[in-house]
Amino acid sequence: MIVTGDVRVDLAARQVEVAGVPVELAQKEFDIVRALVERLGSAVRRELLMDRIWGDARMAVSRTLDVHISTLRAKLGRPDLIKTLRGFGYRLAQ
């Protein structure tokens, strides 16, 4: 179980809770959360995320990742939880 603020991520159960309320995530959304929480507080390159989630870092020019991040921010209700690092990637706030 990984906790940051009031967000709890159970990697084994593939569950996310915000303020004790379960949040339903699609498979790719959870995979993104997993990749970010495994490097909590560290910057994660776009290319690494694209390669890990979609199996093709060449898709990094695609807006697919950005759309998924935007959806995650909305579903989690914590827009500042996932920080955008312009020209690099993303970081999950601690």
Phi and psi in radians as a Rosetta constraint file:
Dihedral C 1 N 2 CA 2 C 2 CIRCULARHARMONIC -2.018 0.35
Dihedral N 2 CA 2 C 2 N 3 CIRCULARHARMONIC 2.304 0.35
Dihedral C 2 N 3 CA 3 C 3 CIRCULARHARMONIC -2.160 0.35
Dihedral N 3 CA 3 C 3 N 4 CIRCULARHARMONIC 2.288 0.35
Dihedral C 3 N 4 CA 4 C 4 CIRCULARHARMONIC -2.380 0.35
Dihedral N 4 CA 4 C 4 N 5 CIRCULARHARMONIC 1.971 0.35
Dihedral C 4 N 5 CA 5 C 5 CIRCULARHARMONIC 1.117 0.35
Dihedral N 5 CA 5 C 5 N 6 CIRCULARHARMONIC -2.240 0.35
Dihedral C 5 N 6 CA 6 C 6 CIRCULARHARMONIC -1.771 0.35
Dihedral N 6 CA 6 C 6 N 7 CIRCULARHARMONIC 0.315 0.35
Dihedral C 6 N 7 CA 7 C 7 CIRCULARHARMONIC -1.813 0.35
Dihedral N 7 CA 7 C 7 N 8 CIRCULARHARMONIC 2.201 0.35
Dihedral C 7 N 8 CA 8 C 8 CIRCULARHARMONIC -2.065 0.35
Dihedral N 8 CA 8 C 8 N 9 CIRCULARHARMONIC 2.272 0.35
Dihedral C 8 N 9 CA 9 C 9 CIRCULARHARMONIC -2.113 0.35
Dihedral N 9 CA 9 C 9 N 10 CIRCULARHARMONIC 2.067 0.35
Dihedral C 9 N 10 CA 10 C 10 CIRCULARHARMONIC -1.791 0.35
Dihedral N 10 CA 10 C 10 N 11 CIRCULARHARMONIC 1.771 0.35
Dihedral C 10 N 11 CA 11 C 11 CIRCULARHARMONIC -1.138 0.35
Dihedral N 11 CA 11 C 11 N 12 CIRCULARHARMONIC -0.697 0.35
Dihedral C 11 N 12 CA 12 C 12 CIRCULARHARMONIC -1.150 0.35
Dihedral N 12 CA 12 C 12 N 13 CIRCULARHARMONIC -0.711 0.35
Dihedral C 12 N 13 CA 13 C 13 CIRCULARHARMONIC -1.555 0.35
Dihedral N 13 CA 13 C 13 N 14 CIRCULARHARMONIC -0.111 0.35
Dihedral C 13 N 14 CA 14 C 14 CIRCULARHARMONIC 0.962 0.35
Dihedral N 14 CA 14 C 14 N 15 CIRCULARHARMONIC 0.838 0.35
Dihedral C 14 N 15 CA 15 C 15 CIRCULARHARMONIC -2.208 0.35
Dihedral N 15 CA 15 C 15 N 16 CIRCULARHARMONIC 2.540 0.35
Dihedral C 15 N 16 CA 16 C 16 CIRCULARHARMONIC -2.238 0.35
Dihedral N 16 CA 16 C 16 N 17 CIRCULARHARMONIC 2.367 0.35
Dihedral C 16 N 17 CA 17 C 17 CIRCULARHARMONIC -2.206 0.35
Dihedral N 17 CA 17 C 17 N 18 CIRCULARHARMONIC 2.477 0.35
Dihedral C 17 N 18 CA 18 C 18 CIRCULARHARMONIC -2.149 0.35
Dihedral N 18 CA 18 C 18 N 19 CIRCULARHARMONIC 2.099 0.35
Dihedral C 18 N 19 CA 19 C 19 CIRCULARHARMONIC 0.921 0.35
Dihedral N 19 CA 19 C 19 N 20 CIRCULARHARMONIC 0.683 0.35
Dihedral C 19 N 20 CA 20 C 20 CIRCULARHARMONIC 1.419 0.35
Dihedral N 20 CA 20 C 20 N 21 CIRCULARHARMONIC -0.023 0.35
Dihedral C 20 N 21 CA 21 C 21 CIRCULARHARMONIC -1.810 0.35
Dihedral N 21 CA 21 C 21 N 22 CIRCULARHARMONIC 2.163 0.35
Dihedral C 21 N 22 CA 22 C 22 CIRCULARHARMONIC -1.092 0.35
Dihedral N 22 CA 22 C 22 N 23 CIRCULARHARMONIC 2.475 0.35
Dihedral C 22 N 23 CA 23 C 23 CIRCULARHARMONIC -2.054 0.35
Dihedral N 23 CA 23 C 23 N 24 CIRCULARHARMONIC 2.163 0.35
Dihedral C 23 N 24 CA 24 C 24 CIRCULARHARMONIC -1.394 0.35
Dihedral N 24 CA 24 C 24 N 25 CIRCULARHARMONIC 2.127 0.35
Dihedral C 24 N 25 CA 25 C 25 CIRCULARHARMONIC -2.104 0.35
Dihedral N 25 CA 25 C 25 N 26 CIRCULARHARMONIC 2.507 0.35
Dihedral C 25 N 26 CA 26 C 26 CIRCULARHARMONIC -1.207 0.35
Dihedral N 26 CA 26 C 26 N 27 CIRCULARHARMONIC 2.855 0.35
Dihedral C 26 N 27 CA 27 C 27 CIRCULARHARMONIC -0.976 0.35
Dihedral N 27 CA 27 C 27 N 28 CIRCULARHARMONIC -0.848 0.35
Dihedral C 27 N 28 CA 28 C 28 CIRCULARHARMONIC -1.132 0.35
Dihedral N 28 CA 28 C 28 N 29 CIRCULARHARMONIC -0.665 0.35
Dihedral C 28 N 29 CA 29 C 29 CIRCULARHARMONIC -1.077 0.35
Dihedral N 29 CA 29 C 29 N 30 CIRCULARHARMONIC -0.788 0.35
Dihedral C 29 N 30 CA 30 C 30 CIRCULARHARMONIC -1.137 0.35
Dihedral N 30 CA 30 C 30 N 31 CIRCULARHARMONIC -0.670 0.35
Dihedral C 30 N 31 CA 31 C 31 CIRCULARHARMONIC -1.058 0.35
Dihedral N 31 CA 31 C 31 N 32 CIRCULARHARMONIC -0.661 0.35
Dihedral C 31 N 32 CA 32 C 32 CIRCULARHARMONIC -1.149 0.35
Dihedral N 32 CA 32 C 32 N 33 CIRCULARHARMONIC -0.821 0.35
Dihedral C 32 N 33 CA 33 C 33 CIRCULARHARMONIC -1.008 0.35
Dihedral N 33 CA 33 C 33 N 34 CIRCULARHARMONIC -0.788 0.35
Dihedral C 33 N 34 CA 34 C 34 CIRCULARHARMONIC -1.009 0.35
Dihedral N 34 CA 34 C 34 N 35 CIRCULARHARMONIC -0.837 0.35
Dihedral C 34 N 35 CA 35 C 35 CIRCULARHARMONIC -1.066 0.35
Dihedral N 35 CA 35 C 35 N 36 CIRCULARHARMONIC -0.640 0.35
Dihedral C 35 N 36 CA 36 C 36 CIRCULARHARMONIC -1.321 0.35
Dihedral N 36 CA 36 C 36 N 37 CIRCULARHARMONIC -0.730 0.35
Dihedral C 36 N 37 CA 37 C 37 CIRCULARHARMONIC -1.247 0.35
Dihedral N 37 CA 37 C 37 N 38 CIRCULARHARMONIC -0.471 0.35
Dihedral C 37 N 38 CA 38 C 38 CIRCULARHARMONIC -1.178 0.35
Dihedral N 38 CA 38 C 38 N 39 CIRCULARHARMONIC -0.316 0.35
Dihedral C 38 N 39 CA 39 C 39 CIRCULARHARMONIC -2.182 0.35
Dihedral N 39 CA 39 C 39 N 40 CIRCULARHARMONIC 0.760 0.35
Dihedral C 39 N 40 CA 40 C 40 CIRCULARHARMONIC -0.849 0.35
Dihedral N 40 CA 40 C 40 N 41 CIRCULARHARMONIC 2.175 0.35
Dihedral C 40 N 41 CA 41 C 41 CIRCULARHARMONIC 1.488 0.35
Dihedral N 41 CA 41 C 41 N 42 CIRCULARHARMONIC -0.185 0.35
Dihedral C 41 N 42 CA 42 C 42 CIRCULARHARMONIC -1.774 0.35
Dihedral N 42 CA 42 C 42 N 43 CIRCULARHARMONIC 2.680 0.35
Dihedral C 42 N 43 CA 43 C 43 CIRCULARHARMONIC -1.307 0.35
Dihedral N 43 CA 43 C 43 N 44 CIRCULARHARMONIC 2.403 0.35
Dihedral C 43 N 44 CA 44 C 44 CIRCULARHARMONIC -2.108 0.35
Dihedral N 44 CA 44 C 44 N 45 CIRCULARHARMONIC 2.125 0.35
Dihedral C 44 N 45 CA 45 C 45 CIRCULARHARMONIC -1.121 0.35
Dihedral N 45 CA 45 C 45 N 46 CIRCULARHARMONIC 2.497 0.35
Dihedral C 45 N 46 CA 46 C 46 CIRCULARHARMONIC -0.917 0.35
Dihedral N 46 CA 46 C 46 N 47 CIRCULARHARMONIC -0.811 0.35
Dihedral C 46 N 47 CA 47 C 47 CIRCULARHARMONIC -1.073 0.35
Dihedral N 47 CA 47 C 47 N 48 CIRCULARHARMONIC -0.666 0.35
Dihedral C 47 N 48 CA 48 C 48 CIRCULARHARMONIC -1.117 0.35
Dihedral N 48 CA 48 C 48 N 49 CIRCULARHARMONIC -0.777 0.35
Dihedral C 48 N 49 CA 49 C 49 CIRCULARHARMONIC -1.101 0.35
Dihedral N 49 CA 49 C 49 N 50 CIRCULARHARMONIC -0.809 0.35
Dihedral C 49 N 50 CA 50 C 50 CIRCULARHARMONIC -1.084 0.35
Dihedral N 50 CA 50 C 50 N 51 CIRCULARHARMONIC -0.741 0.35
Dihedral C 50 N 51 CA 51 C 51 CIRCULARHARMONIC -1.168 0.35
Dihedral N 51 CA 51 C 51 N 52 CIRCULARHARMONIC -0.749 0.35
Dihedral C 51 N 52 CA 52 C 52 CIRCULARHARMONIC -1.219 0.35
Dihedral N 52 CA 52 C 52 N 53 CIRCULARHARMONIC -0.726 0.35
Dihedral C 52 N 53 CA 53 C 53 CIRCULARHARMONIC -1.479 0.35
Dihedral N 53 CA 53 C 53 N 54 CIRCULARHARMONIC -0.762 0.35
Dihedral C 53 N 54 CA 54 C 54 CIRCULARHARMONIC -1.882 0.35
Dihedral N 54 CA 54 C 54 N 55 CIRCULARHARMONIC -0.147 0.35
Dihedral C 54 N 55 CA 55 C 55 CIRCULARHARMONIC 1.353 0.35
Dihedral N 55 CA 55 C 55 N 56 CIRCULARHARMONIC 0.268 0.35
Dihedral C 55 N 56 CA 56 C 56 CIRCULARHARMONIC -2.696 0.35
Dihedral N 56 CA 56 C 56 N 57 CIRCULARHARMONIC 1.758 0.35
Dihedral C 56 N 57 CA 57 C 57 CIRCULARHARMONIC -1.176 0.35
Dihedral N 57 CA 57 C 57 N 58 CIRCULARHARMONIC -0.326 0.35
Dihedral C 57 N 58 CA 58 C 58 CIRCULARHARMONIC -1.160 0.35
Dihedral N 58 CA 58 C 58 N 59 CIRCULARHARMONIC -0.295 0.35
Dihedral C 58 N 59 CA 59 C 59 CIRCULARHARMONIC -1.310 0.35
Dihedral N 59 CA 59 C 59 N 60 CIRCULARHARMONIC 0.001 0.35
Dihedral C 59 N 60 CA 60 C 60 CIRCULARHARMONIC -1.018 0.35
Dihedral N 60 CA 60 C 60 N 61 CIRCULARHARMONIC -0.393 0.35
Dihedral C 60 N 61 CA 61 C 61 CIRCULARHARMONIC -1.386 0.35
Dihedral N 61 CA 61 C 61 N 62 CIRCULARHARMONIC -0.222 0.35
Dihedral C 61 N 62 CA 62 C 62 CIRCULARHARMONIC -1.257 0.35
Dihedral N 62 CA 62 C 62 N 63 CIRCULARHARMONIC 2.723 0.35
Dihedral C 62 N 63 CA 63 C 63 CIRCULARHARMONIC -1.608 0.35
Dihedral N 63 CA 63 C 63 N 64 CIRCULARHARMONIC 0.074 0.35
Dihedral C 63 N 64 CA 64 C 64 CIRCULARHARMONIC -0.945 0.35
Dihedral N 64 CA 64 C 64 N 65 CIRCULARHARMONIC -0.850 0.35
Dihedral C 64 N 65 CA 65 C 65 CIRCULARHARMONIC -1.084 0.35
Dihedral N 65 CA 65 C 65 N 66 CIRCULARHARMONIC -0.748 0.35
Dihedral C 65 N 66 CA 66 C 66 CIRCULARHARMONIC -1.071 0.35
Dihedral N 66 CA 66 C 66 N 67 CIRCULARHARMONIC -0.695 0.35
Dihedral C 66 N 67 CA 67 C 67 CIRCULARHARMONIC -1.139 0.35
Dihedral N 67 CA 67 C 67 N 68 CIRCULARHARMONIC -0.756 0.35
Dihedral C 67 N 68 CA 68 C 68 CIRCULARHARMONIC -1.118 0.35
Dihedral N 68 CA 68 C 68 N 69 CIRCULARHARMONIC -0.709 0.35
Dihedral C 68 N 69 CA 69 C 69 CIRCULARHARMONIC -1.096 0.35
Dihedral N 69 CA 69 C 69 N 70 CIRCULARHARMONIC -0.770 0.35
Dihedral C 69 N 70 CA 70 C 70 CIRCULARHARMONIC -1.052 0.35
Dihedral N 70 CA 70 C 70 N 71 CIRCULARHARMONIC -0.761 0.35
Dihedral C 70 N 71 CA 71 C 71 CIRCULARHARMONIC -1.116 0.35
Dihedral N 71 CA 71 C 71 N 72 CIRCULARHARMONIC -0.729 0.35
Dihedral C 71 N 72 CA 72 C 72 CIRCULARHARMONIC -1.051 0.35
Dihedral N 72 CA 72 C 72 N 73 CIRCULARHARMONIC -0.798 0.35
Dihedral C 72 N 73 CA 73 C 73 CIRCULARHARMONIC -1.010 0.35
Dihedral N 73 CA 73 C 73 N 74 CIRCULARHARMONIC -0.745 0.35
Dihedral C 73 N 74 CA 74 C 74 CIRCULARHARMONIC -1.174 0.35
Dihedral N 74 CA 74 C 74 N 75 CIRCULARHARMONIC -0.803 0.35
Dihedral C 74 N 75 CA 75 C 75 CIRCULARHARMONIC -1.122 0.35
Dihedral N 75 CA 75 C 75 N 76 CIRCULARHARMONIC -0.679 0.35
Dihedral C 75 N 76 CA 76 C 76 CIRCULARHARMONIC -1.349 0.35
Dihedral N 76 CA 76 C 76 N 77 CIRCULARHARMONIC -0.375 0.35
Dihedral C 76 N 77 CA 77 C 77 CIRCULARHARMONIC 1.194 0.35
Dihedral N 77 CA 77 C 77 N 78 CIRCULARHARMONIC 0.341 0.35
Dihedral C 77 N 78 CA 78 C 78 CIRCULARHARMONIC -2.287 0.35
Dihedral N 78 CA 78 C 78 N 79 CIRCULARHARMONIC 1.363 0.35
Dihedral C 78 N 79 CA 79 C 79 CIRCULARHARMONIC -1.057 0.35
Dihedral N 79 CA 79 C 79 N 80 CIRCULARHARMONIC -0.436 0.35
Dihedral C 79 N 80 CA 80 C 80 CIRCULARHARMONIC -1.557 0.35
Dihedral N 80 CA 80 C 80 N 81 CIRCULARHARMONIC -0.027 0.35
Dihedral C 80 N 81 CA 81 C 81 CIRCULARHARMONIC -1.192 0.35
Dihedral N 81 CA 81 C 81 N 82 CIRCULARHARMONIC -0.715 0.35
Dihedral C 81 N 82 CA 82 C 82 CIRCULARHARMONIC -1.848 0.35
Dihedral N 82 CA 82 C 82 N 83 CIRCULARHARMONIC 1.936 0.35
Dihedral C 82 N 83 CA 83 C 83 CIRCULARHARMONIC -1.559 0.35
Dihedral N 83 CA 83 C 83 N 84 CIRCULARHARMONIC 2.369 0.35
Dihedral C 83 N 84 CA 84 C 84 CIRCULARHARMONIC -1.555 0.35
Dihedral N 84 CA 84 C 84 N 85 CIRCULARHARMONIC 2.264 0.35
Dihedral C 84 N 85 CA 85 C 85 CIRCULARHARMONIC -1.906 0.35
Dihedral N 85 CA 85 C 85 N 86 CIRCULARHARMONIC 1.664 0.35
Dihedral C 85 N 86 CA 86 C 86 CIRCULARHARMONIC -0.872 0.35
Dihedral N 86 CA 86 C 86 N 87 CIRCULARHARMONIC 2.282 0.35
Dihedral C 86 N 87 CA 87 C 87 CIRCULARHARMONIC 1.332 0.35
Dihedral N 87 CA 87 C 87 N 88 CIRCULARHARMONIC 0.057 0.35
Dihedral C 87 N 88 CA 88 C 88 CIRCULARHARMONIC -2.293 0.35
Dihedral N 88 CA 88 C 88 N 89 CIRCULARHARMONIC -1.109 0.35
Dihedral C 88 N 89 CA 89 C 89 CIRCULARHARMONIC 3.000 0.35
Dihedral N 89 CA 89 C 89 N 90 CIRCULARHARMONIC -2.304 0.35
Dihedral C 89 N 90 CA 90 C 90 CIRCULARHARMONIC -2.446 0.35
Dihedral N 90 CA 90 C 90 N 91 CIRCULARHARMONIC 2.805 0.35
Dihedral C 90 N 91 CA 91 C 91 CIRCULARHARMONIC -2.501 0.35
Dihedral N 91 CA 91 C 91 N 92 CIRCULARHARMONIC 2.405 0.35
Dihedral C 91 N 92 CA 92 C 92 CIRCULARHARMONIC -1.561 0.35
Dihedral N 92 CA 92 C 92 N 93 CIRCULARHARMONIC 2.167 0.35
Dihedral C 92 N 93 CA 93 C 93 CIRCULARHARMONIC -1.158 0.35
Dihedral N 93 CA 93 C 93 N 94 CIRCULARHARMONIC 2.598 0.35
